[in-house]
Amino acid sequence: MPYVSRICEAVESFVNVSTRTTTSEQHVHWSVARDTKDQSDINELDKWFTKRNSLVNIPELLSLSSGFVGSDSVDCHKAYEVGSAISMA
């Protein structure tokens, strides 16, 4: 469960107010089952990223999706201009 949810629950408990017993649309998704599923999803993502560390420290600019390595001439601040020029050609 995200830390903010735990803090919110602690404050609700302290002031004796609960969003889980109300019918607010904002908190419809809050439930024990949902919290359990969220934690399961977080664990799966953690396992996936542990096996496939894409944040290795390399000196080159690398596209995570394609694997292409950028040269020294790549300027990410001009990406829109360069992309537009390529598409017009």
Buried (B, 14 or more C-beta within 10 A) or exposed (E): EEEEEEEBBEEBEEEEEEEEEEEEEEBEEBEEEEBEEBEEEEEEEEEEEEEEEEEEEEEEEEEEEEEEEEEEEEEEEEEEEEEEEEEEE
